[in-house]
Amino acid sequence: MSLSSTKSISVQKVEKSRIGQVDFDNLTFGATFSDHMFECDYKDGEWQNPTIKPYGNISISPAAKVFHYGQAVFEGMKAYKDDNGKIWLFRPEQNFLRINKSSKRMAIPEFPREIFFEALEQLVKLDKEWVRPGMGNSLYIRPFAMASQVGVSASPSTEYKFMILMSPAQAYYTGDVRVEIAEHYSRSANGGVGAAKAAGNYGAQFYPTNLAREKGFQQVIWTDASDHKYLEEAGTMNVFFRVNDTLLTAPISDRILDGVTRKSIIALAKNDNIKVEERPVLVSEIVEAAKNGSLKEIFGAGTAAVISPVSAFSYKDTVYEIDKQEDSYAAQFKKELLDIQYNRSEDPFNWRYEI
Ligand code: COI
């Protein structure tokens, strides 16, 4: 679709905003949605009828392929309000590129750049009051695509819906996170869909994560599917390990999500002259570092989770506690990142995108 036709996103506004009913100081992550949403259909070989409309239920056949074969991908982004009331997105180009990469892997037609950005701009502007000021407040943006063709034959859908929802958010994790290192279950395998933000990647983690939760761990750190020797990523975030003063993280592969927060932390670390190694990280070296005291920090990084310190990990039924660091890298990167996102500092990498 050309740029001129993206200008024709049709807009149906709510008659009365629901914003007055929302307790912004007590939000459960992802449970409250703003007044409007975006919807666009793929039919007859093209994306058509881009529409902004009141948030609400949609009508879809129970035979739609998404329900039977899980052909669905999504993204996570945030809008931030600065102290002067201006609204910013953070590296939205990365989310645009990644949703299309995920779509390609799941045989979903790519979404046009112009409509993606136009929809985001119009939607966020329309619901700008839902972006609350103040560090820690944001509007979580959830673009997603799903197979809507009716029929249960196991083949790619010929029809899709691309939608964007927005949800006011505060912290995803309150407090530190305790994690279990996976020894039996796996998140992704070579040649699989691990690098895609495919809906099923998340659903498949719920059962093993529930088992970990029963033992007091909020998240699982996934290991390689072949021998569970290498640390990969956690359920809702990429993971960093600080051994002495070096930062370690698994390299991007077809098993690991190319996280926007992950790549931003790597850039910040390099800019701060912190040594970063993107390389396979052995479980055994982290266990050894925990034993000999050189493991200083573990933290997760993701759009929803921001930067979440890990206070303990469990491996083969032994729990390793991680002491808080005075010169915490997690705290340093979180401050640098939030300062950029909330327009409280310079933006040397050009990451901010003004709405
Ligand atoms: C995000 O950080 O945006 C994610 O997609 C994680 C999500 C599963 C909450």
Residues whose N, C-alpha, C, O or C-beta is under 5 A from the ligand:
A	BS01	COI	G76 M77 T236 G302 T303 A304 A305
